[in-house]
């Protein structure tokens, strides 16, 4: 309607078309309605793994022949079970740095002050003092009463549920998949 009412020129029409492109739907949902990306499928897959000890099959699925730090392998395995690696929604990553960088490079990163949606990836900086680099990752299950509830692989060498206050100092930030 604005294009017709205000007699947009060709360049303005192209800009409007780009802004309204389906690829920007999650941005507009977030800007207009305060709704972030959410995915219950990856949460369901992750919850089905709670209690696993030792990280098998996650690190072996990734391609490692021996036990390794496997939090990122767990997240990648869950994403693969949902078809998200093949579809480019979440990267296959074994190191937290490369996973966080992937989201940052695509403008799909938020700091620890947001209230994340289910299915958001949560990255931690557990170094003392914090060095701004991720060294653990999990999947956000839900947010309730000011707390972020997560499912994490390699938390004490097992898959378990944890929770943290929103804005907790050891939460480095969030990877925001475009589900």
MDAnalysis code that builds the backbone (N, CA, C; Angstrom):
import MDAnalysis as mda
import numpy as np

u = mda.Universe.empty(537, n_residues=179, atom_resindex=np.repeat(np.arange(179), 3), trajectory=True)
u.add_TopologyAttr("name", ["N", "CA", "C"] * 179)
u.add_TopologyAttr("resid", np.arange(1, 180))
u.add_TopologyAttr("resname", ["UNK", "UNK", "UNK", "UNK", "UNK", "UNK", "UNK", "UNK", "UNK", "UNK", "UNK", "UNK", "UNK", "UNK", "UNK", "UNK", "UNK", "UNK", "UNK", "UNK", "UNK", "UNK", "UNK", "UNK", "UNK", "UNK", "UNK", "UNK", "UNK", "UNK", "UNK", "UNK", "UNK", "UNK", "UNK", "UNK", "UNK", "UNK", "UNK", "UNK", "UNK", "UNK", "UNK", "UNK", "UNK", "UNK", "UNK", "UNK", "UNK", "UNK", "UNK", "UNK", "UNK", "UNK", "UNK", "UNK", "UNK", "UNK", "UNK", "UNK", "UNK", "UNK", "UNK", "UNK", "UNK", "UNK", "UNK", "UNK", "UNK", "UNK", "UNK", "UNK", "UNK", "UNK", "UNK", "UNK", "UNK", "UNK", "UNK", "UNK", "UNK", "UNK", "UNK", "UNK", "UNK", "UNK", "UNK", "UNK", "UNK", "UNK", "UNK", "UNK", "UNK", "UNK", "UNK", "UNK", "UNK", "UNK", "UNK", "UNK", "UNK", "UNK", "UNK", "UNK", "UNK", "UNK", "UNK", "UNK", "UNK", "UNK", "UNK", "UNK", "UNK", "UNK", "UNK", "UNK", "UNK", "UNK", "UNK", "UNK", "UNK", "UNK", "UNK", "UNK", "UNK", "UNK", "UNK", "UNK", "UNK", "UNK", "UNK", "UNK", "UNK", "UNK", "UNK", "UNK", "UNK", "UNK", "UNK", "UNK", "UNK", "UNK", "UNK", "UNK", "UNK", "UNK", "UNK", "UNK", "UNK", "UNK", "UNK", "UNK", "UNK", "UNK", "UNK", "UNK", "UNK", "UNK", "UNK", "UNK", "UNK", "UNK", "UNK", "UNK", "UNK", "UNK", "UNK", "UNK", "UNK", "UNK", "UNK", "UNK", "UNK", "UNK", "UNK", "UNK", "UNK", "UNK", "UNK"])
u.atoms.positions = np.array([
    [0.811, -1.189, 0.000],
    [0.000, 0.000, 0.000],
    [0.863, 1.266, 0.000],
    [1.927, 1.248, 0.779],
    [2.811, 2.420, 0.840],
    [3.463, 2.684, -0.513],
    [3.836, 1.603, -1.211],
    [4.472, 1.751, -2.518],
    [3.566, 2.529, -3.459],
    [2.288, 2.197, -3.460],
    [1.340, 2.873, -4.336],
    [1.008, 4.270, -3.822],
    [0.753, 4.395, -2.543],
    [0.351, 5.685, -1.966],
    [1.430, 6.747, -2.142],
    [2.676, 6.347, -1.923],
    [3.778, 7.320, -1.962],
    [4.583, 7.261, -3.253],
    [4.117, 6.492, -4.218],
    [4.732, 6.444, -5.553],
    [6.236, 6.165, -5.474],
    [6.579, 5.028, -4.832],
    [7.987, 4.647, -4.700],
    [8.610, 4.476, -6.079],
    [9.900, 4.870, -6.185],
    [10.634, 4.617, -7.425],
    [11.131, 3.158, -7.410],
    [11.788, 2.736, -8.471],
    [12.206, 1.335, -8.610],
    [13.157, 0.914, -7.487],
    [14.095, 1.772, -7.132],
    [15.045, 1.433, -6.065],
    [14.316, 1.243, -4.731],
    [13.371, 2.084, -4.423],
    [12.602, 1.955, -3.183],
    [11.756, 0.676, -3.193],
    [11.185, 0.348, -4.352],
    [10.406, -0.880, -4.470],
    [11.282, -2.108, -4.202],
    [12.502, -2.089, -4.712],
    [13.429, -3.205, -4.500],
    [13.806, -3.326, -3.020],
    [13.996, -2.192, -2.352],
    [14.317, -2.209, -0.922],
    [13.166, -2.795, -0.110],
    [11.946, -2.403, -0.445],
    [10.778, -2.933, 0.257],
    [10.672, -4.440, 0.022],
    [10.888, -4.867, -1.217],
    [10.821, -6.292, -1.532],
    [11.857, -7.073, -0.724],
    [13.055, -6.522, -0.599],
    [14.103, -7.184, 0.185],
    [13.721, -7.272, 1.661],
    [13.193, -6.210, 2.210],
    [12.789, -6.214, 3.621],
    [11.655, -7.200, 3.904],
    [10.774, -7.375, 2.929],
    [9.633, -8.263, 3.113],
    [9.915, -9.700, 2.684],
    [11.120, -9.961, 2.202],
    [11.511, -11.295, 1.771],
    [11.343, -12.290, 2.923],
    [10.948, -13.517, 2.602],
    [10.741, -14.556, 3.617],
    [11.984, -14.796, 4.466],
    [13.169, -14.553, 3.920],
    [14.404, -14.738, 4.677],
    [14.511, -13.804, 5.865],
    [13.741, -12.751, 5.882],
    [13.766, -11.792, 6.995],
    [12.585, -11.966, 7.950],
    [11.820, -13.039, 7.775],
    [10.618, -13.235, 8.595],
    [10.940, -13.275, 10.080],
    [12.029, -13.975, 10.459],
    [12.346, -14.068, 11.891],
    [12.744, -12.705, 12.446],
    [13.396, -11.869, 11.619],
    [13.760, -10.531, 12.074],
    [12.494, -9.714, 12.353],
    [11.517, -9.754, 11.428],
    [10.299, -8.970, 11.607],
    [9.472, -9.492, 12.776],
    [9.437, -10.795, 12.962],
    [8.717, -11.358, 14.103],
    [9.325, -10.852, 15.394],
    [10.642, -10.813, 15.436],
    [11.333, -10.327, 16.634],
    [11.118, -8.838, 16.845],
    [11.260, -8.046, 15.778],
    [11.134, -6.588, 15.891],
    [9.701, -6.172, 16.212],
    [8.739, -6.720, 15.501],
    [7.353, -6.275, 15.647],
    [6.637, -6.866, 16.857],
    [6.952, -8.114, 17.173],
    [6.174, -8.794, 18.197],
    [6.993, -9.244, 19.402],
    [8.321, -9.067, 19.353],
    [9.163, -9.503, 20.458],
    [9.278, -11.005, 20.564],
    [8.992, -11.709, 19.474],
    [9.044, -13.164, 19.480],
    [10.322, -13.596, 18.794],
    [11.111, -14.409, 19.483],
    [12.342, -14.918, 18.900],
    [12.112, -16.273, 18.256],
    [13.155, -16.784, 17.605],
    [13.064, -18.110, 17.011],
    [12.882, -19.134, 18.116],
    [12.092, -20.125, 17.844],
    [11.820, -21.158, 18.842],
    [11.714, -22.495, 18.143],
    [12.167, -23.537, 18.820],
    [12.026, -24.853, 18.231],
    [11.875, -25.900, 19.313],
    [10.740, -26.557, 19.322],
    [10.490, -27.608, 20.293],
    [11.078, -28.942, 19.850],
    [11.351, -29.103, 18.543],
    [11.847, -30.381, 18.037],
    [13.227, -30.689, 18.593],
    [14.165, -29.749, 18.519],
    [15.511, -30.011, 19.030],
    [15.485, -30.174, 20.549],
    [14.574, -29.468, 21.221],
    [14.425, -29.619, 22.670],
    [13.961, -31.038, 22.993],
    [12.997, -31.550, 22.238],
    [12.496, -32.910, 22.470],
    [13.594, -33.943, 22.254],
    [14.379, -33.780, 21.207],
    [15.488, -34.706, 20.949],
    [16.480, -34.647, 22.108],
    [16.856, -33.435, 22.527],
    [17.822, -33.285, 23.616],
    [17.288, -33.892, 24.915],
    [16.017, -33.646, 25.216],
    [15.428, -34.202, 26.448],
    [15.436, -35.731, 26.441],
    [15.302, -36.314, 25.265],
    [15.299, -37.779, 25.177],
    [16.661, -38.374, 25.521],
    [17.687, -37.538, 25.573],
    [19.046, -38.012, 25.842],
    [19.504, -37.777, 27.283],
    [18.670, -37.095, 28.079],
    [19.039, -36.803, 29.468],
    [19.330, -38.115, 30.197],
    [20.458, -38.141, 30.889],
    [20.887, -39.326, 31.624],
    [22.006, -40.081, 30.935],
    [22.261, -39.786, 29.653],
    [23.361, -40.439, 28.954],
    [24.666, -40.125, 29.680],
    [25.485, -41.129, 29.895],
    [26.775, -40.950, 30.538],
    [27.872, -41.279, 29.533],
    [28.865, -40.430, 29.420],
    [30.037, -40.709, 28.595],
    [30.023, -40.139, 27.194],
    [28.868, -39.721, 26.706],
    [28.824, -39.035, 25.416],
    [28.784, -39.907, 24.189],
    [28.710, -41.214, 24.342],
    [28.517, -42.088, 23.201],
    [27.013, -42.120, 22.942],
    [26.498, -41.832, 21.794],
    [27.092, -41.899, 20.468],
    [27.539, -40.560, 19.889],
    [27.459, -39.473, 20.635],
    [27.644, -38.128, 20.063],
    [29.042, -37.907, 19.495],
    [30.069, -38.198, 20.293],
    [31.428, -37.944, 19.799],
    [31.822, -38.935, 18.715],
    [31.335, -40.182, 18.784],
    [31.677, -41.134, 17.707],
    [30.913, -40.795, 16.431],
    [29.651, -40.347, 16.554],
    [28.904, -39.895, 15.376],
    [29.658, -38.763, 14.693],
    [30.252, -37.886, 15.471],
    [30.975, -36.753, 14.906],
    [32.205, -37.215, 14.132],
    [32.786, -38.333, 14.542],
    [33.961, -38.864, 13.841],
    [35.165, -39.093, 14.735],
    [35.019, -38.861, 16.021],
    [36.128, -39.104, 16.948],
    [36.173, -40.583, 17.314],
    [37.389, -41.135, 17.426],
    [37.526, -42.555, 17.753],
    [37.686, -42.792, 19.248],
    [37.939, -41.721, 20.007],
    [38.047, -41.843, 21.460],
    [37.255, -40.722, 22.118],
    [37.019, -40.872, 23.389],
    [36.256, -39.902, 24.183],
    [36.921, -38.525, 24.117],
    [36.117, -37.489, 23.854],
    [36.593, -36.099, 23.808],
    [35.592, -35.246, 24.587],
    [35.935, -33.970, 24.826],
    [34.939, -33.042, 25.357],
    [33.814, -33.002, 24.326],
    [32.594, -33.289, 24.755],
    [31.547, -33.593, 23.778],
    [30.305, -32.725, 23.848],
    [30.342, -31.585, 24.524],
    [29.138, -30.745, 24.598],
    [28.690, -30.283, 23.210],
    [29.632, -29.829, 22.386],
    [29.279, -29.360, 21.041],
    [28.884, -30.529, 20.139],
    [29.513, -31.679, 20.319],
    [29.119, -32.866, 19.551],
    [27.672, -33.230, 19.871],
    [27.288, -33.111, 21.139],
    [25.910, -33.399, 21.546],
    [24.927, -32.454, 20.857],
    [25.213, -31.150, 20.888],
    [24.335, -30.167, 20.243],
    [24.240, -30.456, 18.748],
    [25.380, -30.744, 18.113],
    [25.383, -31.053, 16.681],
    [24.592, -32.318, 16.382],
    [24.742, -33.333, 17.203],
    [24.010, -34.583, 17.026],
    [22.500, -34.329, 17.094],
    [22.071, -33.559, 18.093],
    [20.641, -33.223, 18.216],
    [20.158, -32.469, 16.977],
    [20.962, -31.510, 16.513],
    [20.603, -30.739, 15.310],
    [20.495, -31.659, 14.101],
    [21.407, -32.611, 13.993],
    [21.388, -33.545, 12.871],
    [20.136, -34.414, 12.899],
    [19.733, -34.839, 14.086],
    [18.529, -35.653, 14.221],
    [17.293, -34.915, 13.703],
    [17.334, -33.590, 13.748],
    [16.213, -32.763, 13.283],
    [16.365, -32.326, 11.824],
    [17.475, -32.661, 11.193],
    [17.732, -32.239, 9.814],
    [18.280, -30.827, 9.698],
    [18.684, -30.208, 10.809],
    [19.099, -28.808, 10.796],
    [20.507, -28.582, 10.263],
    [21.361, -29.582, 10.343],
    [22.708, -29.419, 9.770],
    [22.589, -29.425, 8.254],
    [21.885, -30.411, 7.736],
    [21.686, -30.514, 6.279],
    [21.015, -29.263, 5.713],
    [20.086, -28.679, 6.469],
    [19.358, -27.492, 6.011],
    [20.077, -26.179, 6.311],
    [21.237, -26.235, 6.965],
    [22.009, -25.024, 7.239],
    [21.470, -24.166, 8.372],
    [20.640, -24.743, 9.226],
    [20.057, -23.990, 10.336],
    [21.027, -23.918, 11.513],
    [21.736, -25.011, 11.750],
    [22.745, -25.108, 12.806],
    [23.959, -25.787, 12.186],
    [25.172, -25.319, 12.497],
    [26.357, -25.950, 11.919],
    [26.718, -27.244, 12.642],
    [27.464, -28.093, 11.973],
    [28.075, -29.244, 12.626],
    [29.378, -28.734, 13.217],
    [29.488, -28.762, 14.545],
    [30.693, -28.244, 15.185],
    [31.052, -29.076, 16.404],
    [32.347, -29.239, 16.623],
    [32.846, -29.989, 17.779],
    [33.514, -29.054, 18.774],
    [33.799, -27.837, 18.347],
    [34.418, -26.842, 19.221],
    [33.469, -25.670, 19.430],
    [33.342, -25.235, 20.670],
    [32.416, -24.139, 20.982],
    [32.766, -22.860, 20.225],
    [34.063, -22.602, 20.036],
    [34.487, -21.387, 19.321],
    [33.892, -21.351, 17.916],
    [34.021, -22.460, 17.189],
    [33.538, -22.455, 15.801],
    [32.013, -22.340, 15.749],
    [31.311, -22.941, 16.709],
    [29.851, -22.804, 16.747],
    [29.419, -21.374, 17.005],
    [30.026, -20.737, 18.006],
    [29.684, -19.347, 18.321],
    [30.030, -18.426, 17.156],
    [31.201, -18.645, 16.549],
    [31.615, -17.809, 15.408],
    [30.636, -17.927, 14.249],
    [30.125, -19.126, 14.000],
    [29.168, -19.346, 12.913],
    [27.936, -18.463, 13.103],
    [27.402, -18.425, 14.323],
    [26.220, -17.595, 14.592],
    [26.564, -16.107, 14.516],
    [27.719, -15.724, 15.030],
    [28.128, -14.314, 14.992],
    [28.288, -13.832, 13.557],
    [28.917, -14.650, 12.698],
    [29.144, -14.273, 11.299],
    [27.837, -14.044, 10.544],
    [26.775, -14.667, 10.983],
    [25.476, -14.556, 10.306],
    [24.541, -13.558, 10.978],
    [25.035, -12.860, 11.981],
    [24.193, -11.907, 12.699],
    [23.113, -12.587, 13.525],
    [23.371, -13.828, 13.941],
    [22.410, -14.610, 14.715],
    [22.951, -14.853, 16.130],
    [23.435, -13.801, 16.746],
    [24.060, -13.878, 18.070],
    [23.428, -12.834, 18.972],
    [23.220, -13.182, 20.229],
    [22.713, -12.226, 21.217],
    [23.526, -12.383, 22.499],
    [23.642, -11.303, 23.249],
    [24.382, -11.378, 24.510],
    [23.526, -12.034, 25.588],
    [24.059, -12.115, 26.791],
    [23.397, -12.870, 27.850],
    [22.213, -12.150, 28.498],
    [21.870, -10.966, 28.020],
    [20.783, -10.208, 28.638],
    [19.397, -10.568, 28.095],
    [19.344, -11.276, 26.961],
    [18.043, -11.583, 26.367],
    [17.339, -12.709, 27.125],
    [16.053, -12.845, 26.861],
    [15.294, -13.999, 27.333],
    [15.189, -14.936, 26.132],
    [15.984, -16.007, 26.121],
    [16.031, -16.865, 24.936],
    [14.792, -17.739, 24.790],
    [14.532, -18.140, 23.565],
    [13.414, -19.031, 23.254],
    [13.892, -20.483, 23.308],
    [12.975, -21.424, 23.477],
    [13.354, -22.837, 23.407],
    [14.039, -23.146, 22.081],
    [15.103, -23.934, 22.145],
    [15.861, -24.295, 20.950],
    [17.026, -23.383, 20.656],
    [17.126, -22.256, 21.378],
    [18.276, -21.369, 21.246],
    [19.504, -22.092, 21.805],
    [20.663, -21.877, 21.201],
    [21.891, -22.468, 21.738],
    [22.504, -21.490, 22.739],
    [22.916, -22.006, 23.886],
    [23.472, -21.190, 24.958],
    [24.969, -21.513, 25.086],
    [25.785, -20.466, 25.013],
    [27.240, -20.614, 25.102],
    [27.730, -20.022, 26.421],
    [28.664, -20.712, 27.056],
    [29.197, -20.306, 28.351],
    [30.678, -19.972, 28.270],
    [31.100, -19.060, 29.117],
    [32.519, -18.741, 29.332],
    [32.786, -19.008, 30.806],
    [33.376, -20.160, 31.088],
    [33.606, -20.571, 32.468],
    [34.988, -20.215, 32.980],
    [35.801, -19.566, 32.154],
    [37.150, -19.207, 32.594],
    [37.082, -18.170, 33.703],
    [38.017, -18.230, 34.628],
    [38.143, -17.233, 35.706],
    [39.481, -16.542, 35.545],
    [39.551, -15.266, 35.230],
    [38.388, -14.436, 34.877],
    [37.903, -14.769, 33.466],
    [36.694, -14.333, 33.141],
    [36.137, -14.590, 31.816],
    [37.038, -13.963, 30.755],
    [37.230, -14.710, 29.661],
    [38.078, -14.211, 28.575],
    [37.283, -13.908, 27.310],
    [35.949, -14.027, 27.382],
    [35.120, -13.708, 26.228],
    [35.072, -14.805, 25.185],
    [35.609, -15.981, 25.503],
    [35.623, -17.091, 24.561],
    [34.762, -18.234, 25.106],
    [33.963, -18.860, 24.242],
    [33.081, -19.926, 24.705],
    [33.847, -21.216, 24.982],
    [33.481, -21.893, 26.061],
    [34.083, -23.196, 26.327],
    [33.054, -24.252, 26.742],
    [31.768, -23.963, 26.563],
    [30.709, -24.948, 26.788],
    [29.461, -24.460, 26.053],
    [28.633, -25.404, 25.613],
    [27.407, -25.074, 24.879],
    [26.304, -26.049, 25.263],
    [25.072, -25.561, 25.239],
    [23.908, -26.392, 25.493],
    [22.728, -25.881, 24.693],
    [21.563, -26.438, 24.971],
    [20.326, -26.088, 24.275],
    [19.343, -25.550, 25.305],
    [18.722, -24.413, 25.002],
    [17.731, -23.850, 25.910],
    [16.455, -24.683, 25.821],
    [16.008, -25.160, 26.980],
    [14.750, -25.903, 27.056],
    [13.574, -24.947, 27.216],
    [13.704, -23.982, 28.140],
    [12.631, -23.033, 28.412],
    [13.169, -21.927, 29.302],
    [12.355, -20.888, 29.480],
    [12.643, -19.818, 30.432],
    [11.410, -19.662, 31.311],
    [11.626, -19.699, 32.619],
    [10.530, -19.504, 33.567],
    [11.046, -18.755, 34.791],
    [10.261, -17.810, 35.253],
    [10.556, -17.096, 36.500],
    [11.989, -16.556, 36.556],
    [12.434, -15.995, 35.432],
    [13.757, -15.375, 35.402],
    [14.919, -16.341, 35.316],
    [14.644, -17.601, 35.016],
    [15.703, -18.607, 34.896],
    [15.679, -19.240, 33.507],
    [16.867, -19.533, 32.998],
    [17.038, -20.238, 31.735],
    [17.285, -21.704, 32.072],
    [16.435, -22.592, 31.549],
    [16.578, -24.031, 31.760],
    [17.213, -24.631, 30.508],
    [18.215, -25.464, 30.697],
    [19.000, -25.992, 29.587],
    [19.073, -27.509, 29.617],
    [19.436, -28.060, 28.455],
    [19.859, -29.456, 28.345],
    [21.279, -29.379, 27.811],
    [22.217, -29.985, 28.533],
    [23.627, -29.887, 28.181],
    [24.268, -31.264, 28.125],
    [25.054, -31.482, 27.088],
    [25.897, -32.665, 27.028],
    [27.221, -32.337, 27.704],
    [27.865, -33.368, 28.217],
    [29.166, -33.234, 28.884],
    [29.102, -32.303, 30.094],
    [28.008, -32.345, 30.801],
    [27.888, -31.642, 32.081],
    [28.171, -32.700, 33.145],
    [29.400, -32.722, 33.634],
    [29.810, -33.811, 34.522],
    [29.868, -35.131, 33.772],
    [30.240, -35.099, 32.497],
    [30.334, -36.247, 31.595],
    [28.987, -36.946, 31.384],
    [27.906, -36.181, 31.489],
    [26.599, -36.752, 31.176],
    [25.672, -35.697, 30.588],
    [24.564, -36.145, 30.006],
    [23.515, -35.236, 29.545],
    [22.629, -34.942, 30.739],
    [22.471, -33.663, 31.031],
    [21.623, -33.298, 32.164],
    [20.969, -31.959, 31.935],
    [19.938, -31.735, 32.733],
    [19.245, -30.456, 32.722],
    [19.860, -29.570, 33.800],
    [20.031, -28.299, 33.475],
    [20.563, -27.308, 34.404],
    [19.721, -26.045, 34.294],
    [19.944, -25.099, 35.198],
    [19.283, -23.801, 35.076],
    [20.180, -22.711, 35.626],
    [19.981, -21.502, 35.087],
    [20.795, -20.330, 35.426],
    [19.890, -19.103, 35.426],
    [20.217, -18.102, 36.228],
    [19.449, -16.847, 36.146],
    [19.690, -16.175, 34.786],
    [18.669, -15.539, 34.233],
    [18.868, -14.757, 33.009],
    [19.957, -13.721, 33.302],
    [20.888, -13.569, 32.382],
    [21.969, -12.607, 32.562],
    [23.119, -13.127, 33.405],
    [23.108, -14.396, 33.782],
    [24.174, -14.983, 34.603],
    [25.536, -14.698, 33.978],
    [26.487, -14.325, 34.790],
    [27.774, -13.834, 34.281],
    [28.548, -14.873, 33.477],
    [28.321, -16.157, 33.688],
    [29.050, -17.174, 32.926],
    [28.380, -17.516, 31.593],
    [27.179, -16.968, 31.346],
    [26.548, -17.135, 30.030],
    [27.189, -16.105, 29.109],
    [27.929, -16.582, 28.119],
    [28.600, -15.682, 27.173],
    [27.581, -15.077, 26.215],
    [26.671, -15.884, 25.714],
    [25.677, -15.400, 24.763],
    [24.915, -16.549, 24.161],
    [24.134, -16.224, 23.135],
    [23.217, -17.186, 22.540],
    [23.361, -17.216, 21.015],
    [23.364, -18.426, 20.473],
    [23.236, -18.627, 19.032],
    [21.763, -18.759, 18.716],
    [21.292, -17.969, 17.757],
    [19.870, -17.880, 17.444],
    [19.588, -18.546, 16.094],
    [19.319, -19.863, 16.086],
    [19.043, -20.539, 14.807],
    [17.799, -19.934, 14.142],
    [17.830, -19.868, 12.817],
    [16.691, -19.352, 12.050],
    [15.781, -20.533, 11.694],
    [15.041, -21.022, 12.689],
    [14.143, -22.162, 12.475],
    [13.020, -21.780, 11.543],
])
